[in-house]
Amino acid sequence: MKLNKLLTDLFSVVALTVLFGFVASRWELSEHIVEYSHVYEHIELDEWPFSFLVLAIGLAWFSWRRSLEAKLELQERIRSEQRVQELLRHNSDLAQRLYTAQEDERRALARELHDEMGQTCTAIRTEAAVLGMGKMDAHGIGQCAQRIAESAQQLSEITRHMLQQLRPMVLDSMGLSDALLAQCQQWQANTGVVCVYEVDQLPDTLSDYLCVTIYRLVQEGLTNVARHANATRVIVKLLVSESDELLLSIQDNGRGTPLNDASQKGFGVLGMQERVASVKGEFNWHSKENQGVHIRIKLPMEFE
């Protein structure tokens, strides 16, 4: 298609040139031009054709440069559109993953409500019904009351666990720094992996959303280490930079991965990237095989 168009344009130029040459020869244009130019010899009119030739060459060069710039601009626009399409596909995939995770979380909460809380409430109602019959001696009543107390304690623990899933309540009672320390200590106790935690003095003006974001980032990072890293040590740091930005670092000494691309690491890392983007931060992932994973996150203390 392009070759046919090029040949057509070339044929048009050649045909126009031959036609002009025939017309010039038929009417002897050059002789008439020379004769006419002698009349205006005082202004050197016969020297201007060379200037017009230079002008024509300059205009041709100018057109070539503009066409080249237009081609480069078109290529850049195509690349930009491709990047936009890639981002749209990524966002669509992320939205689907987030929806799936949301449904999984709701399913888990519903199962816990049905299996754990439902059974515990049934046990309490049963014990209360037995007490209401009034056919038990003092010893039996004491045992029944003890079972009700144990069921109530179990119900309280289930409720606390579910609330922790919905919102980290320790942030309200302990603050971000102590809450992260407690989280690292609890994670170390559960996994047996050494967790070193370092934190600078944090300002009291951090927004609630930013505190929750940092807490969830550390939670997800430690979860990924426990699931995939096969590490023996992890270091969590939360520092304040000279430019008043929060620097969060999560580094383990696990098996790492040869693919140094965070977008291929599953929903956990995608969720972390989405959280960082929501506060206009920067997310960096670095990993090498058998050299662990190092996640570096930069967060502004204030964002719109």
DOSE-978568 format. One record per residue (C-alpha): residue number from 1; chain; x, y, z. Coordinates in pm, whole numbers, padded with zeros to 5 digits. Layout:
residues N
NUM, A, X, Y, Z;
...
This chain:
residues 304
1, A, 00000, 00000, 00000;
2, A, 00275, 00248, 00097;
3, A, 00491, 00140, -00201;
4, A, 00203, 00199, -00447;
5, A, 00145, 00544, -00301;
6, A, 00517, 00626, -00324;
7, A, 00532, 00516, -00690;
8, A, 00221, 00720, -00769;
9, A, 00369, 01036, -00615;
10, A, 00701, 00978, -00793;
11, A, 00525, 00930, -01127;
12, A, 00330, 01253, -01070;
13, A, 00651, 01451, -01006;
14, A, 00825, 01307, -01315;
15, A, 00521, 01369, -01534;
16, A, 00489, 01728, -01412;
17, A, 00860, 01786, -01479;
18, A, 00837, 01648, -01835;
19, A, 00524, 01855, -01901;
20, A, 00690, 02173, -01778;
21, A, 00997, 02097, -01990;
22, A, 00779, 02051, -02299;
23, A, 00593, 02379, -02235;
24, A, 00923, 02564, -02175;
25, A, 01071, 02428, -02499;
26, A, 00757, 02497, -02700;
27, A, 00734, 02863, -02599;
28, A, 01107, 02922, -02537;
29, A, 01051, 03051, -02188;
30, A, 01419, 03096, -02102;
31, A, 01471, 03332, -02400;
32, A, 01170, 03539, -02294;
33, A, 01294, 03550, -01937;
34, A, 01641, 03664, -02048;
35, A, 01494, 03928, -02276;
36, A, 01263, 04049, -01999;
37, A, 01542, 04054, -01741;
38, A, 01757, 04286, -01959;
39, A, 01494, 04553, -01917;
40, A, 01549, 04542, -01538;
41, A, 01924, 04499, -01544;
42, A, 01961, 04778, -01288;
43, A, 01806, 04556, -01019;
44, A, 01994, 04238, -01132;
45, A, 01670, 04052, -01199;
46, A, 01857, 03783, -01398;
47, A, 02041, 03671, -01079;
48, A, 01726, 03592, -00881;
49, A, 01654, 03245, -01032;
50, A, 01954, 03106, -00840;
51, A, 01816, 03253, -00519;
52, A, 01480, 03094, -00592;
53, A, 01659, 02762, -00647;
54, A, 01819, 02792, -00302;
55, A, 01478, 02884, -00160;
56, A, 01324, 02573, -00318;
57, A, 01598, 02353, -00174;
58, A, 01551, 02517, 00167;
59, A, 01176, 02462, 00156;
60, A, 01232, 02098, 00060;
61, A, 01469, 02057, 00355;
62, A, 01220, 02233, 00583;
63, A, 00942, 01997, 00468;
64, A, 01164, 01693, 00524;
65, A, 01248, 01805, 00879;
66, A, 00883, 01873, 00962;
67, A, 00778, 01535, 00822;
68, A, 01050, 01365, 01027;
69, A, 00934, 01541, 01344;
70, A, 00574, 01447, 01268;
71, A, 00677, 01084, 01225;
72, A, 00864, 01085, 01558;
73, A, 00567, 01251, 01729;
74, A, 00334, 00990, 01582;
75, A, 00560, 00709, 01707;
76, A, 00568, 00863, 02055;
77, A, 00191, 00896, 02055;
78, A, 00158, 00529, 01956;
79, A, 00393, 00430, 02240;
80, A, 00194, 00645, 02483;
81, A, -00130, 00482, 02374;
82, A, 00029, 00140, 02420;
83, A, 00139, 00235, 02771;
84, A, -00212, 00360, 02848;
85, A, -00360, 00034, 02723;
86, A, -00112, -00161, 02934;
87, A, -00203, 00044, 03242;
88, A, -00571, -00009, 03173;
89, A, -00516, -00385, 03147;
90, A, -00313, -00376, 03469;
91, A, -00583, -00176, 03649;
92, A, -00850, -00413, 03521;
93, A, -00653, -00712, 03646;
94, A, -00591, -00541, 03979;
95, A, -00960, -00451, 04016;
96, A, -01053, -00812, 03948;
97, A, -00799, -00934, 04203;
98, A, -00922, -00682, 04460;
99, A, -01280, -00792, 04403;
100, A, -01177, -01157, 04442;
101, A, -00986, -01077, 04761;
102, A, -01282, -00882, 04896;
103, A, -01514, -01174, 04829;
104, A, -01266, -01417, 04986;
105, A, -01245, -01197, 05295;
106, A, -01623, -01176, 05321;
107, A, -01649, -01552, 05275;
108, A, -01391, -01609, 05550;
109, A, -01572, -01371, 05786;
110, A, -01905, -01534, 05709;
111, A, -01759, -01879, 05772;
112, A, -01608, -01763, 06101;
113, A, -01936, -01605, 06207;
114, A, -02126, -01921, 06123;
115, A, -01884, -02184, 06249;
116, A, -01719, -02018, 06548;
117, A, -01954, -01752, 06676;
118, A, -02266, -01951, 06588;
119, A, -02148, -02259, 06773;
120, A, -02032, -02056, 07072;
121, A, -02364, -01872, 07097;
122, A, -02549, -02203, 07069;
123, A, -02339, -02347, 07352;
124, A, -02415, -02045, 07573;
125, A, -02787, -02072, 07500;
126, A, -02779, -02445, 07578;
127, A, -02604, -02394, 07912;
128, A, -02845, -02112, 07998;
129, A, -03141, -02339, 07918;
130, A, -03001, -02611, 08145;
131, A, -02960, -02358, 08425;
132, A, -03316, -02241, 08372;
133, A, -03453, -02588, 08439;
134, A, -03342, -02565, 08803;
135, A, -03262, -02938, 08826;
136, A, -02890, -02906, 08903;
137, A, -02707, -02904, 09234;
138, A, -02457, -02639, 09336;
139, A, -02163, -02829, 09185;
140, A, -02340, -02871, 08851;
141, A, -02439, -02505, 08847;
142, A, -02077, -02406, 08907;
143, A, -01955, -02623, 08619;
144, A, -02225, -02487, 08391;
145, A, -02132, -02131, 08481;
146, A, -01765, -02210, 08411;
147, A, -01852, -02344, 08065;
148, A, -02054, -02030, 07992;
149, A, -01758, -01816, 08099;
150, A, -01522, -02014, 07873;
151, A, -01763, -01980, 07580;
152, A, -01792, -01606, 07644;
153, A, -01412, -01577, 07650;
154, A, -01388, -01767, 07324;
155, A, -01653, -01540, 07176;
156, A, -01454, -01235, 07287;
157, A, -01136, -01369, 07122;
158, A, -01321, -01440, 06798;
159, A, -01465, -01089, 06798;
160, A, -01122, -00937, 06865;
161, A, -00972, -01138, 06578;
162, A, -01245, -01028, 06338;
163, A, -01206, -00665, 06440;
164, A, -00831, -00694, 06381;
165, A, -00904, -00815, 06029;
166, A, -01136, -00522, 05964;
167, A, -00919, -00256, 06132;
168, A, -00599, -00273, 06339;
169, A, -00736, -00148, 06671;
170, A, -00385, -00141, 06819;
171, A, -00325, 00177, 06619;
172, A, -00585, 00356, 06829;
173, A, -00457, 00222, 07161;
174, A, -00079, 00204, 07102;
175, A, 00011, 00435, 06816;
176, A, 00185, 00345, 06491;
177, A, 00536, 00281, 06624;
178, A, 00432, 00052, 06911;
179, A, 00169, -00118, 06695;
180, A, 00433, -00210, 06435;
181, A, 00664, -00336, 06709;
182, A, 00386, -00555, 06849;
183, A, 00306, -00680, 06501;
184, A, 00670, -00777, 06435;
185, A, 00699, -00950, 06773;
186, A, 00376, -01142, 06718;
187, A, 00484, -01242, 06367;
188, A, 00822, -01360, 06498;
189, A, 00649, -01568, 06767;
190, A, 00416, -01726, 06513;
191, A, 00673, -01802, 06240;
192, A, 00997, -01852, 06432;
193, A, 01174, -01614, 06192;
194, A, 01385, -01340, 06350;
195, A, 01226, -00999, 06287;
196, A, 01438, -00690, 06357;
197, A, 01242, -00366, 06382;
198, A, 01394, -00016, 06366;
199, A, 01195, 00306, 06378;
200, A, 01268, 00678, 06402;
201, A, 01074, 00919, 06618;
202, A, 00752, 00968, 06423;
203, A, 00556, 01295, 06424;
204, A, 00215, 01304, 06589;
205, A, 00056, 01467, 06284;
206, A, 00042, 01155, 06066;
207, A, -00305, 01100, 05927;
208, A, -00508, 00797, 06028;
209, A, -00520, 00676, 05668;
210, A, -00141, 00694, 05636;
211, A, -00092, 00503, 05963;
212, A, -00330, 00229, 05852;
213, A, -00155, 00215, 05514;
214, A, 00188, 00168, 05673;
215, A, 00054, -00095, 05912;
216, A, -00105, -00292, 05627;
217, A, 00209, -00261, 05412;
218, A, 00422, -00413, 05688;
219, A, 00156, -00679, 05750;
220, A, 00145, -00779, 05383;
221, A, 00524, -00768, 05351;
222, A, 00571, -01000, 05649;
223, A, 00297, -01229, 05517;
224, A, 00480, -01260, 05184;
225, A, 00805, -01342, 05367;
226, A, 00633, -01615, 05569;
227, A, 00468, -01766, 05262;
228, A, 00737, -01746, 04997;
229, A, 01080, -01637, 05121;
230, A, 01196, -01935, 05330;
231, A, 01399, -01677, 05525;
232, A, 01560, -01690, 05868;
233, A, 01576, -01315, 05923;
234, A, 01380, -01008, 05816;
235, A, 01453, -00642, 05887;
236, A, 01174, -00384, 05902;
237, A, 01273, -00016, 05911;
238, A, 01059, 00296, 05925;
239, A, 01271, 00609, 05899;
240, A, 01214, 00980, 05844;
241, A, 01425, 01129, 05562;
242, A, 01580, 01474, 05555;
243, A, 01309, 01580, 05308;
244, A, 01039, 01489, 05564;
245, A, 00932, 01170, 05391;
246, A, 00871, 00830, 05546;
247, A, 01102, 00554, 05425;
248, A, 00971, 00202, 05482;
249, A, 01207, -00089, 05419;
250, A, 01132, -00462, 05440;
251, A, 01431, -00687, 05366;
252, A, 01470, -01063, 05410;
253, A, 01753, -01309, 05353;
254, A, 01537, -01570, 05180;
255, A, 01562, -01741, 04845;
256, A, 01462, -01435, 04645;
257, A, 01367, -01460, 04280;
258, A, 01549, -01420, 03947;
259, A, 01260, -01211, 03814;
260, A, 01318, -00857, 03937;
261, A, 00965, -00748, 03852;
262, A, 00716, -00676, 04129;
263, A, 00418, -00696, 03891;
264, A, 00473, -01072, 03856;
265, A, 00469, -01147, 04229;
266, A, 00100, -01199, 04277;
267, A, -00181, -01011, 04439;
268, A, 00003, -00940, 04765;
269, A, 00261, -00715, 04602;
270, A, 00001, -00565, 04366;
271, A, -00205, -00472, 04670;
272, A, 00101, -00309, 04828;
273, A, 00164, -00111, 04510;
274, A, -00198, 00004, 04506;
275, A, -00180, 00117, 04869;
276, A, 00142, 00311, 04801;
277, A, -00011, 00473, 04492;
278, A, -00316, 00581, 04694;
279, A, -00095, 00808, 04908;
280, A, 00118, 00922, 04610;
281, A, 00423, 00727, 04725;
282, A, 00698, 00534, 04546;
283, A, 00730, 00155, 04549;
284, A, 01059, -00019, 04465;
285, A, 01117, -00393, 04456;
286, A, 01465, -00546, 04430;
287, A, 01539, -00917, 04433;
288, A, 01801, -01165, 04318;
289, A, 01797, -01541, 04338;
290, A, 01924, -01667, 04674;
291, A, 01978, -01308, 04790;
292, A, 01636, -01231, 04934;
293, A, 01392, -00954, 04856;
294, A, 01424, -00588, 04948;
295, A, 01118, -00366, 04932;
296, A, 01175, 00009, 04962;
297, A, 00877, 00241, 04993;
298, A, 00880, 00622, 05006;
299, A, 00569, 00788, 05149;
300, A, 00490, 01159, 05181;
301, A, 00370, 01266, 05523;
302, A, 00106, 01482, 05360;
303, A, -00087, 01403, 05045;
304, A, -00400, 01526, 04870;
